[in-house]
Amino acid sequence: MDLSLVIPAYNEAESLPELIQWIHRVCEGRYACYEVWVVDDGSTDETWAVLEKLHQKYPFLRAVRFTRNYGKSAALQVGFRKAQGRVVITLDADLQDSPDEIPALYDMIVQEGYDLVSGWKKKRHDPLSKRLPSKLFNAVVRLFSGVPLHDFNSGIKAYRLPVAKSIELYGEMHRYIPYLAKAAGFKKIGEKIVMHYPRKYGHTKFGWERFLYGFLDLLTVSFLAKFGRRPMHFFGGLGVLAFFIGAGIVAWLIADKLHQLQLHGSVRREVVQQPLFYLGLTTLLIGVQLFLAGFLGELMLRQSPTRDNYLIAEEI
């Protein structure tokens, strides 16, 4: 199969007929075999009924319906599992992403050899209250990930099929797909300026809380990318550092007491009467706990059924 389109949809009954017709106009005759997977993310409107009618008219359309709203990451994850095309392209269902971008994105994957191409909505038709936080968000993700993209959160992206199959999404992880792809070893990540249209139907499904959740997920992604398969390197390293700092403080206090006894025959204050002793003892105990956390992490990883899921690029 040449192409798979994956489209998460939540309460998009009004936009879907126009979107599917637009995709049909762009893809028909250009690709010998293609499919469109729409994942209904627990819509409360007529989205599923609309999809059933559209499927009768457009045989290339497939759809999955969730029992409740799980979020965009879950919808993309299921869509990636279902996709079979050599190139997988994601679109939002609100008509703000243009299907006219599909051929150029497809060619960048097939002809130019990119693993992943992310759309860059350079000119956005969104209010300032949405654009400014988005610029800050993208700057922070660029700093953390080292991936030089302008728009990590763009809904329109193209992937080689192995890239889409390798990505595991949950929470708000869909915002960091390029970072996840890089961590999985897919380094050829590109960007293409795409058209962005004003929302035609309905209203945005995201609020300000997405930036808080997104930052927390960024910390999770950064940790998993660096230490997901070696937790002892993180927890054990911090634990050893804290242990030696705490032990050093206690040892210094004891040595200072012995020095005072040797010079003066008495001490100003006992070791246990000094606040610094309790700071050192606390730091020492924290170091032991971090070290044990590293051991537990290694034990859990050893029991994980996915611990040996290494991605193979090629085989002869």
Beta strands, then each sheet from edge to edge (+ up, - down):
strand 1: 3-9
strand 2: 34-40
strand 3: 61-65
strand 4: 87-90
strand 5: 116-120
strand 6: 157-160
strand 7: 189-193
sheet 1: 3+ 2+ 1+ 4+ 6- 5+ 7+
end
